[in-house]
Amino acid sequence: MYPSDFRDTSAEVWVTLLAALCSSRQAEITDTLVELLVALVHKINTRAERRVEKQLTAELKKVRGKEGILF
């Protein structure tokens, strides 16, 4: 329908179309929020993994005679 045709429709049709639009927009917003949450969790996980690797590397550098222990 064209926007100008909405004036000629009954209130029931207008409310039904509005409800369909709101439902569709709610689904889009929910999907977008879930995608943002997944991206945030992935970013937090990546930062945590880097931090752990950095700590392990720093601890490995502190050990004296590590070449002898490793070989």
C-alpha positions, 0 to 999 in steps of 0.5 A, a space after each residue: 500500500 502507498 502511505 496515502 492509502 492508509 487514510 482510507 483504511 479502517 481502524 482495524 486494518 490500520 492497527 493490524 498493520 501497525 502491530 505487524 510493523 512493531 512485531 517485525 521491528 522488535 524482532 530486528 532489534 532483538 537480533 541486533 542486540 543478540 549480535 552485539 552481545 555475541 560480539 562483546 563476549 567474543 571481544 572479552 574472551 579474546 582479551 582474556 586469552 591474550 592476557 593469560 598468554 602474556 602472563 604465561 610468557 612473562 612467567 616463562 621468561 622469569 625462570 632461570 635455566 629454562 633452556 636446560 629444563 626444556 631440553 
